[in-house]
Amino acid sequence: MTKSKFKKDNINPEFESFENFGNWLYNLPNPAAVHTDGIFVYVNKAAVKLFKAKSSKDLLGIPIRNIIHPEFIPNAIERVQNIYITGKSSPAITGKLIDLNGEDIVVELSGGLITFNKKPSVLVTVRNITEQKKAELAMIESEKKYRGLFENSNELIQSVNAEGKFLYVNNAWLKTLGYKNQEVKNLHINQIIHPGQMDHCMMFWQKVISGNTVKNIETTFVKKNGEPMEVMGSSGPWVLADDSIATQGIFMDITRQKQAELKLKKSEENYRTLVENMNEGIIKVNLDEVIEYVNARFCEIVGYKESELLGSNSLEVMDTDGRSGLMIKKAVALRKKGISSRYEVRHKTKSGGWIWLSMNGSPVYDSEGKVAGSIGIVTDITKAKRDEQTLKESEEKFRLISENVPDIIFLVSREGLIQHINRILPGFKRKDVIGSSIFDYIPIEYHQLHKKKIELK
């Protein structure tokens, strides 16, 4: 991987001399490396750990192609050439690398043009997001599992916002009321309620929008063809991402009742990279916790100007609640002993709003090897915290509804094994039912039909 033509003027003046920040970069908790003409010429200690090398010697002098996943190489070549040509830092993207053991690493990485040993080179900074991606995939699979349960339910499930517009209906709702998905988008709740039940339903509606759950609702819906349909069910509030209230209702035709709610997934974490060509907050302090450096992103997160932060005491600027304050003081004490730490704190911004921050702190050493201060990478994880709480509430709602419906609800694996059941019939024990085959409880003449339904392989 060779460099394209470039002009020296392209080089970021902040990174003109690697020696100005090489020692500082080496102690950063996130991996960083420099390559010249496609060959590694520098790696920090976090990069050595990332690639499972014994020391930097295992990486220095090898082509960067060796640690780039094959499917990402064309993109990497293009990005490196663009850096040399334009001199502009490349924005953070998600890609794949390979460690020295041959294992894939999912990362967020960005790069910028610098001078290293009097040669134009590229500084690359990396954030390992392998575990995050695994967790996201697990959450997606979990959501698919429960969404599949809702879509195959025989109960009528609906969600309606405060304006009376439908946010979601399941297949049973569409089939029973005779509507198509695209028609529901323009449908108002009043159009499916029988005129004689309007006052009755609006009374329940106001209770739910006010934050209350209403059970044992008996009313009359009207199908698309005008045919009335008697239903019974329950409805409860659902707090949306914008803090507005919507309703979630589960209704059954005549005697059948089943519950359902949408499982929400609003997890998005904004990982940022290091130094000024990255979007993550960075703060450097001395042994007295006096702030010596902050980047623009850190200022944006906490709501202060750089001039207001430099020279200030970080413990005074970081306005936290009691528990978070103790955590910061404990982390500061550890870093003075040369110990890195990662923790989460609740912080009050200059404007007075409360946010959640992920702090990744590491000690900085002077030329004599003594701790001279510390450097921290700060990530705003407020949204992730809210999404985590939303997800927990969604799962709890599903569990409560599942345990209170009269029908038996169960989840079956593709191999036909029972994974979950909300209630056990007399004569059976839960420990015997969980993990057993669903076909142990189905007459043999119906086996083939149910095998097709669960798509056994």
KACOR-V374224 format. One record per run of one state. SS is the DSSP state (alpha for helix, beta for strand, coil for the rest). FROM is the first residue (numbers start at 0). TO is the last residue. If there is no record, write none. Layout:
SS FROM TO
SS FROM TO
//
This chain:
coil 0 6
alpha 7 9
coil 10 11
alpha 12 14
coil 15 16
alpha 17 19
coil 20 20
alpha 21 25
coil 26 30
beta 31 35
coil 36 37
beta 38 42
coil 43 43
alpha 44 49
coil 50 54
alpha 55 57
coil 58 61
beta 62 62
alpha 63 66
beta 67 67
coil 68 68
alpha 69 85
coil 86 88
beta 89 97
coil 98 102
beta 103 115
coil 116 117
beta 118 127
coil 128 128
alpha 129 150
coil 151 154
beta 155 160
coil 161 163
beta 164 168
coil 169 169
alpha 170 176
coil 177 179
alpha 180 183
coil 184 186
beta 187 187
alpha 188 191
beta 192 192
coil 193 193
alpha 194 208
coil 209 212
beta 213 221
coil 222 226
beta 227 238
coil 239 243
beta 244 252
coil 253 279
beta 280 285
coil 286 288
beta 289 293
coil 294 294
alpha 295 301
coil 302 304
alpha 305 308
coil 309 311
beta 312 312
alpha 313 316
coil 317 317
beta 318 319
coil 320 320
alpha 321 335
coil 336 339
beta 340 347
coil 348 352
beta 353 364
coil 365 369
beta 370 379
coil 380 380
alpha 381 403
coil 404 408
beta 409 411
coil 412 415
beta 416 420
coil 421 428
alpha 429 432
coil 433 435
beta 436 436
alpha 437 439
coil 440 442
alpha 443 452
coil 453 456
//
